Structure formats: C-alpha cells, structure tokens
Amino acid sequence: QEQLPAASDAELRGLDGEIAARSAQLQALQQSCRHMEAGEELKDLNSSMTTPEIAREIEALRKDCASYTEKLERMKSATNHVTPEEKEKVCREQQLYRREWRRRKRMATELLDAILEGYPKSKKQFFEEVGIETDEDHGVVLPATV
C-alpha cells in the first residue's frame, strides 16, 4: 500500500459513499434473492419435470396412443358386431321371458298358498316334504329390465 498514492479526504468520502451505496444494493439483492427462494415460482420450477423427463413421458403417451388406436381399428374392423336389430330382438326376448317367469312364479305361489290353507304344518315343512325349491333358496333374483 505504500506504493500507492495517498487518497485525499474527498476521494475517501466518495469511496465511503460508494461503499454505502453498494452495501445497500447488496442488501436489497440478498433480500430479493431470499424472497425468490421462498417464493412459489421457485418451488414450482423445482418440482416440475425436466426436459428429458418430459420427452420420456411424451414418448410413453405416444406409444399408449398408438396401441389404443390399433385396438380401436381392430374393434372397428371386427366382423362379429351385434347389429341394433339383433340387440333389439334379444331385449324383446328377455322381456318376454321375464314376464313369463313372473307369471309362472305368481301362479305357483297362488297354488301353493291355496294348498297351504288346509295344510296342518308350516310352509317350510310342506316345501321340504314335497321337495320344492324356491328361487330364494338358490339366491336367484329376477333380472332387471334393460
């Protein structure tokens, strides 16, 4: 330092002012940096996917899309489709069979109730003696309408 020229008081005051200004600027920048580090934007950026991860994800989605497209094409080109007419025919037949099932069950119930009026034992004992099995015994329920 002896080799450097001595600074005047004015220069020292100027340098002190510059140091104070730079210190204030440094504090402002440090506070801004802390604010940004604590902010949601940095958290969002740190938690988001990197470019290679996104590229892998896009490739996987493209493969999925291709397989689904291929599956759709196979379904469209399949020859074993059910036509609306066939579907309607099956639905009508199911309704017919349901009505018949209900009608026959009602007739059997009425007939058994008539027999049980004069029968001295319980309904359960009668069914066991005769060997009658009900839908309920086998957990069978009438299918719902389609």
Number of C-alpha atoms within 10 A of each C-alpha: 5 5 5 6 7 10 10 9 9 9 11 12 12 12 13 12 12 12 12 12 12 12 12 12 12 12 12 12 12 12 12 12 12 11 11 13 12 11 11 11 11 12 12 10 10 10 9 11 12 11 9 9 11 12 12 12 13 12 12 12 12 12 12 12 12 12 12 12 12 12 12 12 11 11 12 10 10 9 8 7 10 9 9 9 9 11 11 12 12 12 14 13 12 16 16 11 12 16 13 12 13 12 12 12 14 12 12 12 12 12 11 14 13 11 12 14 10 8 11 9 10 9 15 9 11 16 13 10 9 8 9 10 10 11 10 8 8 8 7 9 8 10 9 8 8 7
